[in-house]
Amino acid sequence: SFSSIPGLRPFSGRDPPSFRNFRFLSTSTIRFSSSSSETHGRKHNIAPNSILNNNEDIAPVVVVGAGVAGSAAALTLAQAGFPVTVLTLSSNIKDCASLWAQGGIIYKGKMDSPELLGKDVHAAGAGICDESAVNYLGTKGPKAVEDLLLDLCNTKFDMCKKTDSLSLCLEAAHSLPRIIHTGDFTGKTITESMQKVLTEHKNITWYPRQVTDLIIKNGR
């Protein structure tokens, strides 16, 4: 998730997460603590238990956490040319909940469509799903999996030996096979592949820091 981007406002619940939907605001400050002065990636001289102005000692984009969500945010922004600072609670970047996720991830099935995926999601959600969020998932989700996981991170999912293509599973409320996976430890495979690219990316620096609060200036 985005914690502090100098001048950027996170999207609202009905505003899809596109860079076009961010607006520049005033600079914020992050206070964090750490039991270690260790840093990873590009070198920054940051003392533990300090307050950082993000126009001085920290990158313009700060992402808190390096699980699947944090790594996806950091990599997407870094690929777009933004310098990114990633903060993790543990000095072991693999120490995150995403590593323990077992189920697969939605991709796209044969004869699939955004409308069919949306129909399945609405059925599973008993009619209370947000229409704009479902539409966004259906139209953007498969391409995001392809761009971020299959292409950039080279995530190794199970393959069908007969067709030499991704093995697609039928799960839960899905009406056709569209779930890709790696055995029963898909979260581990996805997380590790993303974190490998994250720690080697020229635009990303990460630190083991516990974020305690975000100091807002002028009401922002």
C-alpha positions in Angstrom: 0.0 0.0 0.0 1.1 3.6 -0.6 2.2 5.3 2.6 3.7 8.6 1.6 4.2 10.0 -1.9 5.2 13.6 -1.8 2.3 15.4 -3.3 0.3 12.3 -4.2 -3.2 11.5 -2.9 -4.2 7.8 -2.8 -7.2 6.8 -4.8 -10.7 6.6 -3.2 -12.7 3.4 -3.0 -14.4 4.1 -6.4 -11.3 5.5 -8.0 -9.3 2.8 -9.8 -5.5 2.6 -8.9 -4.1 4.3 -11.9 -1.2 6.8 -11.8 -3.5 9.3 -13.6 -5.6 9.3 -10.5 -2.9 10.7 -8.2 -2.7 14.4 -7.4 0.2 16.3 -6.0 -0.1 17.6 -2.5 2.3 18.9 0.2 5.2 16.9 1.5 4.7 14.6 4.5 7.1 13.2 7.1 7.5 9.7 8.3 8.6 8.6 11.8 9.9 5.1 12.2 11.9 3.0 14.6 14.4 0.2 14.0 16.6 -2.1 16.1 19.1 -2.2 13.3 20.8 0.4 11.1 21.0 -2.1 8.3 20.0 -0.9 4.8 19.4 -2.8 1.6 19.7 -1.9 -2.0 20.9 1.6 -2.9 22.7 3.3 0.0 21.0 5.9 2.1 22.4 7.2 5.4 19.4 6.9 7.7 19.7 6.6 11.4 17.4 4.4 13.4 14.6 6.1 15.4 14.7 9.2 13.2 12.2 11.5 11.5 12.7 11.8 7.8 11.6 14.5 5.5 10.9 12.7 2.2 12.4 15.5 0.2 15.8 15.0 2.0 16.7 11.4 3.0 14.0 9.2 1.6 12.7 8.5 -1.9 9.6 10.3 -3.2 7.6 7.1 -2.9 7.3 5.1 0.3 5.7 1.7 0.4 5.2 0.0 3.8 5.5 -3.7 3.6 6.9 -6.1 1.0 4.3 -8.8 0.7 2.4 -9.2 -2.6 0.6 -5.9 -2.3 3.6 -3.8 -1.2 5.9 -5.5 -3.8 3.3 -5.0 -6.6 3.0 -1.3 -5.7 6.8 -0.8 -5.4 7.6 -2.6 -8.7 4.9 -0.9 -10.7 6.0 2.5 -9.6 9.7 1.7 -10.0 9.1 0.4 -13.5 7.4 3.7 -14.3 10.6 5.5 -13.2 9.7 6.5 -9.6 12.4 6.1 -7.0 10.9 3.9 -4.2 11.7 3.3 -0.6 10.3 0.1 0.9 10.0 -0.3 4.7 9.6 -3.7 6.2 9.1 -4.7 9.9 11.6 -7.5 9.7 15.2 -7.5 8.5 14.2 -10.7 6.6 12.1 -9.4 3.7 10.5 -12.8 3.3 8.9 -12.4 6.8 5.4 -11.5 5.6 1.9 -13.0 5.5 1.8 -13.4 1.7 4.4 -16.1 2.0 1.8 -18.4 3.6 -1.0 -18.0 1.1 -1.9 -21.4 -0.4 -4.6 -20.7 -3.0 -4.0 -19.8 -6.6 -4.5 -16.5 -8.3 -7.1 -15.5 -11.0 -5.7 -15.3 -14.5 -7.8 -16.0 -17.6 -9.4 -19.2 -18.9 -10.2 -20.4 -22.4 -13.1 -18.6 -23.9 -13.0 -16.3 -20.9 -14.1 -12.6 -20.8 -14.2 -9.7 -18.3 -18.0 -10.0 -18.3 -17.9 -13.7 -17.4 -15.4 -13.1 -14.6 -17.5 -10.3 -13.3 -20.6 -12.5 -13.3 -18.8 -15.1 -11.2 -17.5 -12.5 -8.8 -20.9 -11.0 -8.3 -22.4 -14.5 -7.8 -19.7 -15.2 -5.1 -20.4 -11.8 -3.5 -24.1 -12.4 -3.2 -24.9 -9.2 -5.1 -23.1 -6.8 -2.8 -19.9 -6.3 -4.8 -18.9 -2.8 -6.0 -19.6 -2.7 -9.7 -16.7 -0.5 -10.6 -14.3 -2.7 -8.6 -15.6 -5.8 -10.3 -15.3 -4.2 -13.7 -11.7 -3.1 -13.0 -10.7 -6.5 -11.8 -12.2 -8.2 -14.9 -10.7 -5.8 -17.4 -7.3 -5.1 -15.8 -6.6 -8.1 -13.6 -5.4 -10.7 -16.1 -3.2 -8.2 -17.9 -1.6 -7.2 -14.6 -0.9 -10.8 -13.7 0.7 -11.2 -17.1 2.8 -8.0 -17.0 3.9 -8.2 -13.4 4.2 -11.9 -12.5 4.7 -13.8 -15.8 6.8 -11.2 -17.6 8.6 -9.0 -15.1 9.0 -11.5 -12.2 9.1 -14.7 -14.2 6.9 -16.4 -11.6 7.0 -20.2 -12.0 3.4 -21.5 -12.0 2.4 -25.1 -12.6 2.4 -26.1 -16.3 0.2 -28.6 -18.1 2.6 -31.2 -19.5 0.3 -32.1 -22.4 -0.1 -28.6 -23.8 3.1 -26.9 -22.3 0.9 -24.1 -21.1 -0.2 -22.8 -17.7 -2.2 -25.3 -15.7 -5.7 -23.7 -15.1 -7.8 -24.8 -12.1 -11.5 -24.5 -11.4 -12.0 -23.2 -7.9 -14.7 -21.8 -5.7 -17.4 -19.9 -7.6 -15.6 -19.7 -10.9 -17.6 -21.1 -13.8 -14.5 -22.1 -15.7 -10.8 -23.0 -15.0 -8.9 -19.7 -14.7 -6.8 -20.1 -11.6 -3.1 -20.5 -11.8 -1.1 -21.9 -8.9 2.1 -23.6 -7.7 1.0 -26.7 -5.9 -0.3 -25.7 -2.5 2.2 -22.9 -1.9 1.4 -20.3 -4.5 1.8 -17.4 -2.1 5.4 -18.4 -1.5 6.2 -18.7 -5.2 4.7 -15.3 -6.1 6.2 -13.5 -3.1 9.7 -14.8 -3.6 9.7 -14.0 -7.3 8.5 -10.5 -6.7 10.9 -9.8 -3.9 13.9 -11.0 -5.9 13.1 -8.4 -8.6 12.4 -5.8 -5.9 15.7 -6.2 -4.1 17.6 -6.0 -7.4 15.7 -3.1 -8.9 17.8 0.1 -9.5 14.9 2.3 -8.4 14.1 0.6 -5.2 15.8 0.8 -1.8 14.4 -1.1 1.2 15.0 -0.8 5.0 14.0 -2.9 8.0 12.0 -0.3 9.8 8.8 -0.2 11.8 6.6 2.7 10.8 4.9 4.2 13.9 3.1 7.2 12.5 2.7 9.5 9.5 3.1 13.1 10.3 0.8 15.3 8.2 1.4 18.9 7.4 -1.3 21.5 6.8 -4.1 18.9 7.1 -2.5 16.6 4.5 
